[in-house]
Amino acid sequence: QVQLVESGGGSVQEGKSLTLSCTASVDITHTVSMGWFRQVPEKGREGVAAIGRIGTPITLYADSVKGRFAISQDHANNTLYLQMNSLHPEGTAMYYCAAGPVYALTAYYYNYWGQGTQVTVSS
């Protein structure tokens, strides 16, 4: 049974940094991609970053976070990370960890999801 559990969310000041973590079950090792998505009231669930699990860890980032966010993984601890720097109030959302068979930033392609962790960025 696949289990994805996010942690690290909270309230931070604009311009500060925050790191999210996602601990995955061993079943996730069979997936092609893992990613971070966020649910914003006016846009629903959108892709933030994704990382391939096969071969070299190629990454994808949404244009809105490229250069500020960094996705990484620690296979030894079976953990996915999202380092968020220079946070904007627009980054306020529920962040979800996901895993699936397609390397993409579209939620439709992912079939395993965590419960989410709230991030609130104040001005």
Beta strands, then each sheet from edge to edge (+ up, - down):
strand 1: 4-7
strand 2: 10-13
strand 3: 18-24
strand 4: 33-40
strand 5: 44-52
strand 6: 59-61
strand 7: 69-74
strand 8: 79-84
strand 9: 93-100
strand 10: 112-113
strand 11: 117-122
sheet 1: 1+ 3- 8+ 7-
sheet 2: 2+ 11+ 9- 4+ 5- 6+
sheet 3: 2+ 11+ 9- 10+
end
